[in-house]
Protein backbone atom coordinates (compact mmCIF):
# COMPACT_ATOMS: atom_id res chain seq x y z
CA UNK A 1 0.00 0.00 0.00
CA UNK A 2 1.06 3.58 -0.48
CA UNK A 3 2.22 6.02 2.13
CA UNK A 4 -0.95 8.12 1.82
CA UNK A 5 -3.07 5.10 2.73
CA UNK A 6 -0.77 4.29 5.65
CA UNK A 7 -1.04 7.87 6.92
CA UNK A 8 -4.84 7.68 6.86
CA UNK A 9 -4.80 4.34 8.68
CA UNK A 10 -2.31 5.55 11.29
CA UNK A 11 -4.37 8.65 12.04
CA UNK A 12 -7.56 6.57 12.26
CA UNK A 13 -5.90 4.14 14.67
CA UNK A 14 -4.58 7.01 16.77
CA UNK A 15 -8.04 8.58 17.03
CA UNK A 16 -9.64 5.21 17.75
CA UNK A 17 -7.08 4.49 20.47
CA UNK A 18 -8.29 7.55 22.36
CA UNK A 19 -11.95 6.61 21.71
CA UNK A 20 -13.01 10.07 20.53
CA UNK A 21 -13.46 11.09 24.17
CA UNK A 22 -12.38 14.07 26.24
CA UNK A 23 -8.71 13.77 27.23
CA UNK A 24 -7.29 14.66 30.61
CA UNK A 25 -3.79 16.16 30.83
CA UNK A 26 -2.04 12.80 31.08
CA UNK A 27 -3.93 11.31 28.10
CA UNK A 28 -3.40 14.51 26.11
CA UNK A 29 0.37 14.28 26.59
CA UNK A 30 0.30 10.61 25.54
CA UNK A 31 -1.81 11.47 22.49
CA UNK A 32 0.77 14.06 21.39
CA UNK A 33 3.67 11.67 22.08
CA UNK A 34 1.99 8.89 20.08
CA UNK A 35 1.40 11.27 17.17
CA UNK A 36 5.01 12.43 17.25
CA UNK A 37 6.20 8.81 17.05
CA UNK A 38 3.93 8.23 14.06
CA UNK A 39 5.14 11.40 12.39
CA UNK A 40 8.63 9.93 12.45
CA UNK A 41 7.45 7.36 9.90
CA UNK A 42 6.50 10.11 7.45
CA UNK A 43 9.21 12.73 7.95
CA UNK A 44 10.87 13.67 4.69
CA UNK A 45 8.45 11.58 2.64
CA UNK A 46 5.73 12.55 0.21
CA UNK A 47 3.13 11.76 2.89
CA UNK A 48 4.48 14.06 5.61
CA UNK A 49 2.25 17.01 4.73
CA UNK A 50 -0.81 14.78 4.44
CA UNK A 51 -0.07 13.22 7.83
CA UNK A 52 0.31 16.67 9.38
CA UNK A 53 -3.01 17.87 7.91
CA UNK A 54 -4.83 14.76 9.08
CA UNK A 55 -3.28 14.98 12.52
CA UNK A 56 -4.24 18.66 12.79
CA UNK A 57 -7.87 17.76 12.09
CA UNK A 58 -7.87 15.04 14.76
CA UNK A 59 -5.93 17.27 17.17
CA UNK A 60 -8.44 20.09 16.71
CA UNK A 61 -11.32 17.69 17.37
CA UNK A 62 -9.80 16.50 20.65
CA UNK A 63 -8.91 20.03 21.64
CA UNK A 64 -12.48 21.15 21.02
CA UNK A 65 -14.09 18.38 23.08
CA UNK A 66 -11.52 18.69 25.87
CA UNK A 67 -12.27 22.32 26.67
MOPAC internal coordinates of N, CA, C and O (Angstrom, degrees):
PM7 1SCF
backbone

  N    0.0000 0     0.00 0     0.00 0    0    0    0
  C    1.4482 1     0.00 0     0.00 0    1    0    0
  C    1.5273 1   109.27 1     0.00 0    2    1    0
  O    1.2310 1   121.04 1   -20.83 1    3    2    1
  N    1.3077 1   115.62 1   159.17 1    3    2    1
  C    1.4480 1   120.32 1  -179.00 1    5    3    2
  C    1.5145 1   113.22 1   -82.71 1    6    5    3
  O    1.2310 1   121.64 1   -14.96 1    7    6    5
  N    1.3072 1   114.47 1   165.04 1    7    6    5
  C    1.4629 1   120.30 1   179.83 1    9    7    6
  C    1.5284 1   112.73 1   -62.42 1   10    9    7
  O    1.2310 1   119.80 1   144.53 1   11   10    9
  N    1.3206 1   117.98 1   -35.47 1   11   10    9
  C    1.4701 1   120.13 1   179.50 1   13   11   10
  C    1.5275 1   109.91 1   -61.24 1   14   13   11
  O    1.2310 1   120.62 1   134.27 1   15   14   13
  N    1.3181 1   116.42 1   -45.73 1   15   14   13
  C    1.4632 1   120.78 1   177.88 1   17   15   14
  C    1.5262 1   110.38 1   -60.31 1   18   17   15
  O    1.2310 1   120.32 1   134.95 1   19   18   17
  N    1.3209 1   116.99 1   -45.05 1   19   18   17
  C    1.4616 1   121.00 1   179.81 1   21   19   18
  C    1.5283 1   111.43 1   -61.29 1   22   21   19
  O    1.2310 1   120.24 1   141.34 1   23   22   21
  N    1.3300 1   117.14 1   -38.66 1   23   22   21
  C    1.4585 1   120.69 1   178.24 1   25   23   22
  C    1.5274 1   110.41 1   -63.03 1   26   25   23
  O    1.2310 1   120.38 1   134.84 1   27   26   25
  N    1.3319 1   116.89 1   -45.16 1   27   26   25
  C    1.4660 1   120.28 1   177.36 1   29   27   26
  C    1.5259 1   111.01 1   -59.08 1   30   29   27
  O    1.2310 1   120.73 1   133.29 1   31   30   29
  N    1.3142 1   116.22 1   -46.71 1   31   30   29
  C    1.4653 1   120.56 1  -178.38 1   33   31   30
  C    1.5198 1   110.69 1   -64.45 1   34   33   31
  O    1.2310 1   119.77 1   136.60 1   35   34   33
  N    1.3229 1   118.05 1   -43.40 1   35   34   33
  C    1.4611 1   120.54 1   179.13 1   37   35   34
  C    1.5251 1   111.86 1   -61.73 1   38   37   35
  O    1.2310 1   120.26 1   138.33 1   39   38   37
  N    1.3129 1   117.10 1   -41.67 1   39   38   37
  C    1.4704 1   120.07 1   179.14 1   41   39   38
  C    1.5280 1   109.55 1   -66.46 1   42   41   39
  O    1.2310 1   120.26 1   137.03 1   43   42   41
  N    1.3223 1   117.11 1   -42.97 1   43   42   41
  C    1.4675 1   120.23 1   178.22 1   45   43   42
  C    1.5263 1   110.50 1   -59.45 1   46   45   43
  O    1.2310 1   120.30 1   133.80 1   47   46   45
  N    1.3118 1   117.03 1   -46.20 1   47   46   45
  C    1.4707 1   120.27 1   179.86 1   49   47   46
  C    1.5235 1   111.79 1   -63.76 1   50   49   47
  O    1.2310 1   120.58 1   142.32 1   51   50   49
  N    1.3192 1   116.50 1   -37.68 1   51   50   49
  C    1.4651 1   120.09 1   177.35 1   53   51   50
  C    1.5265 1   110.08 1   -62.58 1   54   53   51
  O    1.2310 1   120.27 1   131.71 1   55   54   53
  N    1.3233 1   117.09 1   -48.29 1   55   54   53
  C    1.4660 1   120.84 1  -179.97 1   57   55   54
  C    1.5307 1   110.34 1   -63.19 1   58   57   55
  O    1.2310 1   120.41 1   137.33 1   59   58   57
  N    1.3084 1   116.83 1   -42.67 1   59   58   57
  C    1.4639 1   121.03 1  -179.89 1   61   59   58
  C    1.5281 1   111.33 1   -64.56 1   62   61   59
  O    1.2310 1   120.29 1   144.18 1   63   62   61
  N    1.3130 1   117.06 1   -35.82 1   63   62   61
  C    1.4656 1   121.21 1   178.94 1   65   63   62
  C    1.5224 1   110.97 1   -58.37 1   66   65   63
  O    1.2310 1   120.80 1   143.19 1   67   66   65
  N    1.3201 1   116.08 1   -36.81 1   67   66   65
  C    1.4630 1   120.55 1  -177.73 1   69   67   66
  C    1.5267 1   111.89 1   -95.94 1   70   69   67
  O    1.2310 1   120.40 1  -171.56 1   71   70   69
  N    1.3413 1   116.85 1     8.44 1   71   70   69
  C    1.4586 1   125.34 1   168.05 1   73   71   70
  C    1.5263 1   115.30 1    57.82 1   74   73   71
  O    1.2310 1   120.15 1  -158.45 1   75   74   73
  N    1.3104 1   117.32 1    21.55 1   75   74   73
  C    1.4638 1   121.44 1   176.55 1   77   75   74
  C    1.5263 1   111.44 1    54.39 1   78   77   75
  O    1.2310 1   120.91 1  -144.74 1   79   78   77
  N    1.3395 1   115.87 1    35.26 1   79   78   77
  C    1.4610 1   121.18 1  -178.73 1   81   79   78
  C    1.5208 1   110.30 1  -117.27 1   82   81   79
  O    1.2310 1   121.55 1   -18.23 1   83   82   81
  N    1.3249 1   114.64 1   161.77 1   83   82   81
  C    1.4599 1   121.50 1   177.64 1   85   83   82
  C    1.5304 1   109.27 1   -55.38 1   86   85   83
  O    1.2310 1   120.85 1   -42.25 1   87   86   85
  N    1.3439 1   115.98 1   137.75 1   87   86   85
  C    1.4630 1   120.98 1  -177.82 1   89   87   86
  C    1.5244 1   110.10 1  -107.69 1   90   89   87
  O    1.2310 1   120.78 1   -46.76 1   91   90   89
  N    1.3302 1   116.11 1   133.24 1   91   90   89
  C    1.4530 1   118.98 1   171.56 1   93   91   90
  C    1.5298 1   107.99 1   -80.43 1   94   93   91
  O    1.2310 1   120.21 1    -2.24 1   95   94   93
  N    1.3201 1   117.20 1   177.76 1   95   94   93
  C    1.4694 1   120.67 1  -175.42 1   97   95   94
  C    1.5288 1   112.66 1   -58.13 1   98   97   95
  O    1.2310 1   120.63 1   136.82 1   99   98   97
  N    1.3127 1   116.40 1   -43.18 1   99   98   97
  C    1.4678 1   120.21 1  -178.48 1  101   99   98
  C    1.5298 1   110.65 1   -64.42 1  102  101   99
  O    1.2310 1   120.10 1   133.88 1  103  102  101
  N    1.3400 1   117.42 1   -46.12 1  103  102  101
  C    1.4685 1   121.02 1   179.91 1  105  103  102
  C    1.5251 1   110.92 1   -67.16 1  106  105  103
  O    1.2310 1   120.58 1   145.57 1  107  106  105
  N    1.3464 1   116.50 1   -34.43 1  107  106  105
  C    1.4633 1   120.03 1   178.68 1  109  107  106
  C    1.5262 1   109.81 1   -62.75 1  110  109  107
  O    1.2310 1   120.49 1   133.58 1  111  110  109
  N    1.3262 1   116.66 1   -46.42 1  111  110  109
  C    1.4647 1   120.47 1   178.99 1  113  111  110
  C    1.5234 1   111.14 1   -61.13 1  114  113  111
  O    1.2310 1   120.12 1   140.46 1  115  114  113
  N    1.3294 1   117.37 1   -39.54 1  115  114  113
  C    1.4639 1   120.79 1   178.88 1  117  115  114
  C    1.5228 1   110.61 1   -67.57 1  118  117  115
  O    1.2310 1   120.54 1   140.31 1  119  118  117
  N    1.3249 1   116.57 1   -39.69 1  119  118  117
  C    1.4640 1   122.02 1   177.24 1  121  119  118
  C    1.5306 1   110.55 1   -57.42 1  122  121  119
  O    1.2310 1   120.78 1   132.65 1  123  122  121
  N    1.3356 1   116.12 1   -47.35 1  123  122  121
  C    1.4618 1   121.01 1   179.61 1  125  123  122
  C    1.5305 1   110.55 1   -65.02 1  126  125  123
  O    1.2310 1   120.27 1   137.53 1  127  126  125
  N    1.3213 1   117.08 1   -42.47 1  127  126  125
  C    1.4682 1   120.95 1   179.58 1  129  127  126
  C    1.5357 1   110.83 1   -63.65 1  130  129  127
  O    1.2310 1   120.50 1   137.87 1  131  130  129
  N    1.3237 1   116.66 1   -42.13 1  131  130  129
  C    1.4706 1   119.95 1   178.05 1  133  131  130
  C    1.5234 1   110.83 1   -62.50 1  134  133  131
  O    1.2310 1   120.54 1   137.55 1  135  134  133
  N    1.3234 1   116.57 1   -42.45 1  135  134  133
  C    1.4688 1   120.57 1   179.55 1  137  135  134
  C    1.5250 1   110.59 1   -64.29 1  138  137  135
  O    1.2310 1   120.43 1   139.92 1  139  138  137
  N    1.3138 1   116.79 1   -40.08 1  139  138  137
  C    1.4618 1   120.14 1   179.96 1  141  139  138
  C    1.5345 1   110.71 1   -63.79 1  142  141  139
  O    1.2310 1   120.40 1   140.90 1  143  142  141
  N    1.3238 1   116.84 1   -39.10 1  143  142  141
  C    1.4681 1   120.16 1   176.69 1  145  143  142
  C    1.5253 1   110.27 1   -62.51 1  146  145  143
  O    1.2310 1   120.87 1   136.15 1  147  146  145
  N    1.3274 1   115.94 1   -43.85 1  147  146  145
  C    1.4675 1   119.87 1   178.77 1  149  147  146
  C    1.5244 1   111.07 1   -63.52 1  150  149  147
  O    1.2310 1   120.51 1   138.92 1  151  150  149
  N    1.3077 1   116.64 1   -41.08 1  151  150  149
  C    1.4605 1   120.45 1  -179.81 1  153  151  150
  C    1.5202 1   110.84 1   -56.85 1  154  153  151
  O    1.2310 1   120.49 1   146.16 1  155  154  153
  N    1.3143 1   116.66 1   -33.84 1  155  154  153
  C    1.4633 1   120.49 1   178.03 1  157  155  154
  C    1.5168 1   113.09 1   -55.42 1  158  157  155
  O    1.2310 1   120.30 1   149.77 1  159  158  157
  N    1.3287 1   117.03 1   -30.23 1  159  158  157
  C    1.4673 1   121.30 1   178.33 1  161  159  158
  C    1.5241 1   111.89 1   -68.23 1  162  161  159
  O    1.2310 1   120.58 1   154.18 1  163  162  161
  N    1.3268 1   116.50 1   -25.82 1  163  162  161
  C    1.4642 1   120.41 1  -171.48 1  165  163  162
  C    1.5294 1   113.88 1  -110.38 1  166  165  163
  O    1.2310 1   120.25 1   174.03 1  167  166  165
  N    1.3275 1   117.13 1    -5.97 1  167  166  165
  C    1.4675 1   119.63 1  -179.99 1  169  167  166
  C    1.5218 1   109.88 1   -57.47 1  170  169  167
  O    1.2310 1   122.14 1   -44.72 1  171  170  169
  N    1.3069 1   113.51 1   135.28 1  171  170  169
  C    1.4667 1   122.31 1   177.26 1  173  171  170
  C    1.5335 1   112.70 1    61.03 1  174  173  171
  O    1.2310 1   121.12 1  -149.60 1  175  174  173
  N    1.3324 1   115.46 1    30.40 1  175  174  173
  C    1.4643 1   120.14 1   173.39 1  177  175  174
  C    1.5205 1   108.04 1  -120.82 1  178  177  175
  O    1.2310 1   121.05 1    -7.54 1  179  178  177
  N    1.3053 1   115.60 1   172.46 1  179  178  177
  C    1.4627 1   120.69 1   178.15 1  181  179  178
  C    1.5273 1   111.72 1   -66.29 1  182  181  179
  O    1.2310 1   119.82 1   159.27 1  183  182  181
  N    1.3091 1   117.96 1   -20.73 1  183  182  181
  C    1.4680 1   121.71 1  -176.60 1  185  183  182
  C    1.5240 1   113.83 1   -93.43 1  186  185  183
  O    1.2310 1   119.66 1   178.80 1  187  186  185
  N    1.3248 1   118.25 1    -1.20 1  187  186  185
  C    1.4674 1   119.56 1  -176.71 1  189  187  186
  C    1.5246 1   112.08 1   -60.04 1  190  189  187
  O    1.2310 1   119.90 1   132.36 1  191  190  189
  N    1.3072 1   117.79 1   -47.64 1  191  190  189
  C    1.4632 1   120.28 1  -178.48 1  193  191  190
  C    1.5228 1   110.53 1   -63.52 1  194  193  191
  O    1.2310 1   120.03 1   137.29 1  195  194  193
  N    1.3139 1   117.54 1   -42.71 1  195  194  193
  C    1.4604 1   120.73 1   177.79 1  197  195  194
  C    1.5220 1   110.39 1   -59.74 1  198  197  195
  O    1.2310 1   120.18 1   133.56 1  199  198  197
  N    1.3258 1   117.27 1   -46.44 1  199  198  197
  C    1.4599 1   120.42 1   179.23 1  201  199  198
  C    1.5288 1   110.01 1   -58.62 1  202  201  199
  O    1.2310 1   120.43 1   135.01 1  203  202  201
  N    1.3131 1   116.78 1   -44.99 1  203  202  201
  C    1.4683 1   120.03 1  -179.50 1  205  203  202
  C    1.5263 1   111.66 1   -62.07 1  206  205  203
  O    1.2310 1   119.72 1   138.37 1  207  206  205
  N    1.3267 1   118.14 1   -41.63 1  207  206  205
  C    1.4636 1   121.06 1   178.12 1  209  207  206
  C    1.5278 1   111.14 1   -64.59 1  210  209  207
  O    1.2310 1   120.57 1   135.33 1  211  210  209
  N    1.3092 1   116.51 1   -44.67 1  211  210  209
  C    1.4614 1   119.99 1   179.25 1  213  211  210
  C    1.5218 1   111.03 1   -64.42 1  214  213  211
  O    1.2310 1   120.97 1   137.32 1  215  214  213
  N    1.3313 1   115.75 1   -42.68 1  215  214  213
  C    1.4667 1   118.51 1   178.77 1  217  215  214
  C    1.5248 1   110.84 1   -63.54 1  218  217  215
  O    1.2310 1   120.08 1   139.83 1  219  218  217
  N    1.3220 1   117.44 1   -40.17 1  219  218  217
  C    1.4708 1   120.00 1   179.22 1  221  219  218
  C    1.5205 1   110.33 1   -59.33 1  222  221  219
  O    1.2310 1   120.03 1   138.20 1  223  222  221
  N    1.3151 1   117.54 1   -41.80 1  223  222  221
  C    1.4640 1   120.60 1   179.12 1  225  223  222
  C    1.5301 1   110.91 1   -62.08 1  226  225  223
  O    1.2310 1   120.18 1   134.63 1  227  226  225
  N    1.3244 1   117.25 1   -45.37 1  227  226  225
  C    1.4627 1   120.91 1   179.72 1  229  227  226
  C    1.5272 1   109.78 1   -68.52 1  230  229  227
  O    1.2310 1   120.25 1   137.69 1  231  230  229
  N    1.3114 1   117.13 1   -42.31 1  231  230  229
  C    1.4673 1   122.13 1   177.41 1  233  231  230
  C    1.5174 1   110.28 1   -57.32 1  234  233  231
  O    1.2310 1   120.20 1   132.12 1  235  234  233
  N    1.3162 1   117.23 1   -47.88 1  235  234  233
  C    1.4716 1   121.43 1  -179.74 1  237  235  234
  C    1.5239 1   111.19 1   -61.32 1  238  237  235
  O    1.2310 1   120.11 1   141.57 1  239  238  237
  N    1.3236 1   117.40 1   -38.43 1  239  238  237
  C    1.4548 1   121.00 1   177.84 1  241  239  238
  C    1.5315 1   109.62 1   -61.46 1  242  241  239
  O    1.2310 1   120.13 1   128.95 1  243  242  241
  N    1.3265 1   117.36 1   -51.05 1  243  242  241
  C    1.4562 1   120.02 1  -178.97 1  245  243  242
  C    1.5264 1   111.42 1   -64.38 1  246  245  243
  O    1.2310 1   120.33 1   142.79 1  247  246  245
  N    1.3007 1   116.98 1   -37.21 1  247  246  245
  C    1.4562 1   120.31 1   177.95 1  249  247  246
  C    1.5321 1   109.98 1   -62.60 1  250  249  247
  O    1.2310 1   120.59 1   137.07 1  251  250  249
  N    1.3011 1   116.48 1   -42.93 1  251  250  249
  C    1.4618 1   121.58 1  -178.69 1  253  251  250
  C    1.5355 1   111.95 1   -64.54 1  254  253  251
  O    1.2310 1   119.98 1   136.63 1  255  254  253
  N    1.3264 1   117.64 1   -43.37 1  255  254  253
  C    1.4703 1   118.67 1  -178.53 1  257  255  254
  C    1.5288 1   112.46 1   -80.44 1  258  257  255
  O    1.2310 1   119.91 1   166.95 1  259  258  257
  N    1.3167 1   117.77 1   -13.05 1  259  258  257
  C    1.4620 1   120.61 1  -178.53 1  261  259  258
  C    1.5171 1   113.54 1   -94.32 1  262  261  259
  O    1.2310 1   120.26 1  -177.64 1  263  262  261
  N    1.3091 1   117.10 1     2.36 1  263  262  261
  C    1.4712 1   120.52 1  -179.94 1  265  263  262
  C    1.4961 1   110.10 1   -79.93 1  266  265  263
  O    1.2310 1   120.10 1   180.00 1  267  266  265

